Amino acid sequence: MVNVYLDRKFAAIATKAVSRPDVQSVFPALPESAMCGWEVGFDTTGMKPGAHEIVVQARSRDGATRDVGIVPIVVAQ
């Protein structure tokens, strides 16, 4: 599972099983490598202009979590 947080608040669960032919080309022996991607979208219409932060957190099947990316964004006026 991939959870996404916006400004430290839960925002979405990412869609999994997105095509990743680049990963499959590097790891062809892994059975799920072709569909290991994920994606998420945000509607920034109601967000306050300025700096914000997106945190992506992966959760394993046994419940362990790890932040895998922190991305600063700027919402224009």
Rosetta blueprint (number, residue, H / E / L):
1 M L
2 V E
3 N E
4 V E
5 Y E
6 L E
7 D L
8 R L
9 K E
10 F E
11 A E
12 A E
13 I E
14 A L
15 T E
16 K E
17 A E
18 V E
19 S L
20 R L
21 P H
22 D H
23 V H
24 Q H
25 S H
26 V H
27 F L
28 P L
29 A L
30 L L
31 P L
32 E L
33 S H
34 A H
35 M H
36 C L
37 G E
38 W E
39 E E
40 V L
41 G L
42 F L
43 D L
44 T L
45 T L
46 G L
47 M L
48 K L
49 P L
50 G E
51 A E
52 H E
53 E E
54 I E
55 V E
56 V E
57 Q E
58 A E
59 R E
60 S L
61 R L
62 D L
63 G L
64 A L
65 T E
66 R E
67 D E
68 V E
69 G E
70 I E
71 V E
72 P E
73 I E
74 V E
75 V E
76 A L
77 Q L
